[in-house]
């Protein structure tokens, strides 16, 4: 077993979703202790089952990561129990599209920013001070190809993802030289069960697989990627 992350504590926000599940399992397979946030108990139970013998290194917390008090409580609990927080992967997000900007419901607009940008902001506010104090840490935020490829009918989503990339770029500049690294990744449509269900006529073979994206994320969180800081990494292959 490759144990690059043996002894490391990783928080995967949204760690039971389509991509988050693959990231959580990949970290567990490489020796990390993983704390995931989730909203759906069945998804966490399924992740625990899929973890097999690594399930003893998995913890879950039902947390709304747009709630600052809840996230701060989670991070305080993790630090009290484990003593450090070595990496944070934020895979929380949501998509809504198919409507012109001027016809977009303001509630939907706010929801896109809550899920795709505020979640990262709240997580950063809770975790960066601890990482700065310990002198190391890695943050990877999941953005989207839509952050740089602004298609019609998805203005709120694209704007939120673009804002998330800008926010992480600024954070990277702010923590430069501290031992904390910050990067974003930009997937296109990921080959997940829910995406197949809502787009049944698509060519699934072209979609990037969660496991392939997870490998990129683990690389960015590893010492092998110590020179990569402030990047927005495309992970959409030919799509």
N, C-alpha and C positions, 0 to 999 in steps of 0.2 A: 504494500500500500504506500502510495505517495503521501507523506505526512508533512507537507509544507506548512500546514497551519496547526501543527501539534502544540497544545498549550495556549492557543490564541482564542480570544472570545470575540465572536462576530454577531452583530445584530443585523437581521434581515427584516426590514419593515415590509409588510405584505408578503411574508415568507411562505405562504401557503398557496398563492395564486399561480397562474400558468408559468411565468418566468421565475417568480420567487421560490416556488417549490424546487425547481431545478437548481437554483443557486444554493438553497439550503442543503439539499442532498449532496451537492458537489463539495461544499465546505465540510460537511460531516464526513464524507469519504476521505478527506485529506486531513483528518485529525482535529478539526476545530470543534470547540463548544459553540453551539449556535442557539441564539435566542430569537425567535420569530414573533412578530406581531401578526395578529389575524383578527378577522371579524366573524368568521364562520367556523363553528366548532367541528363540523363534519370534515372540513378541509384540513384542520389541524390533526384530527384523528387519522385521516388518510396519510398525511405526511409522516406521522409517527409510525404508522404501519410500514410505510415504504422505507423508513430509515433502518429497519431491521436491527442488526446488532449495534448500530450507532445511535439508537434511540435514547440511550442513557446520556448522550451528550447534547440532546435536544431539549429546549425549554420553549414554552409558548406563553404569550400574554395577549389576552383579548383587549386591544387598545385601539382607540380612534387616534391615528397619528396626526390629525389636524387639531387635536385638543392639546394645547400646550401643557396644561397641568398634568394630564395623564401621561404624556411622553416624558416629562421631567421626572415624574414618579417612577416610571419604568427605568430610566437611566440611573437614577439614584439607587434603585433596587439592584440593578445589574452590577453597579460598581461596588455596592456594599457586599454582595455575595462573591463576586469574582475578582475584584481589585483593579481591573483594567477593562478597557473597551478598545480592542485593537482595530476593528473595522466596522463600518456601517455601510450597508447596501440598502438604498431606498428604492424598492420596486413597486411602491404604491402609485397608482394612477388610474385613470379612467378615460374612456373615449366616448364622445358623442359628436355626430356629424350629420351630413346630408341636409343641411339647412343653411340658407344664406345668412350672412352676419346680421343684416337688418331685420331678419325674421327670428333671430335667436332669442329665446326666452331669457331674461336677465337671471333667473334662478339657475338655468343651465350654464350660463356664462360663469356665474360665481362658483358653481360646482366644479367646472373644469379647472379653475384656478385653485380651488381648495385641494382637490385631489392631486393635481399635477405640479403645483408650485408651493402652496402653503405647507403641504406635508414635508417637503424638503427643508423649508425654512424652520419649521417647528423642530424637526429632528436635529438640525444643525445647532440651533440655540441650546439644545439640551446636551449635545455630545461634544461639540468643539471645545468648550472650556475644560472638560475632563481630558481630552486628547492633548491640549496644550500643556496642561499640568503634568501629564506623564511623559511628554516630549515625543510622542509618536502617535500615529493613527492614520487610517485611510478611509476616505469617503468616496463611494461611487453612487452617483445618482442616475436613475434610468430616465432619460429624456425620450426623444423620438426623432426619426428622420423628418417628421413634420416640423421640427424646430427650424430646419433649414430648407425644407421643400414645402412651401405653403400652398396646399391644394384648395380648390374651391370647395365650399360646403363644410369646412372644418376650421373656421377662423378662430373660434374660442379655444379649441384644443391646440391648434398650432401656436397661438399666441401664448398660451400657458406653458407649453413645452419650450418655446423660444425664451421666455422669461426665466424658466428654470435653468436653462443652459447659461444665460447671462449671469444669473445669481451665483451659480457654482463657479463660473470664471472669476467673478469678483472675490468670492471666498478664497479661491486658490491664490489670488494675489495677496489677500490679507494675511494668509498663514504661511506665505513663502518663507522658507528658512527656519521653520519651527519644528520640522520633523513630521508635520501633518501634510498629507497629500490629498488632493481633491480632483476627481475627474468625472466626466459624464459619458454615457454611452448613448448611441442613437440607433435603436432598432427600427425596422419597418414593421409590417404586420408579422407577428410571431405565430408560429405554428402551434397554437393551443387549441384545446377542445372547444372553448367558447368561440374562438374566431372561426373555426371550421363550421360550427353550428350556425353562426350568423351570416357566413359567406360560403354556402355549400357548393357553389359553382366555381369557386376560385381554384387555381392550380396550387395545391398545397405544397407540391414539391419545391416550389420556388421560395417559399417562406423560410426564414431562418429558424432553426430549431432552438428551443429553450436551452438544451444541453450545450449547444455550440456557443451560445451567448454566455452561458454560465462560465465556460472555460475562459472567455475573455475577461469576465469580471474577476475571477480568481487570479488571473495573471496580474491585473491591475492592483489587486490587493496584496500581491506577493512582493518580496524583496527584489525579485527579478525586474520589477517595473519601477524601481526607485527613481528613475530619471523621468518618468511620465507624471506630469503635474500640470493641471489646468487645461487638459485636453478634452475634446468632445469626439469620441471615437465612433466612427461608423461601424455598425454591425448588421448591415442589411444585404451583403453579398450582391447578387444580381437584381434584386428587387428595386 
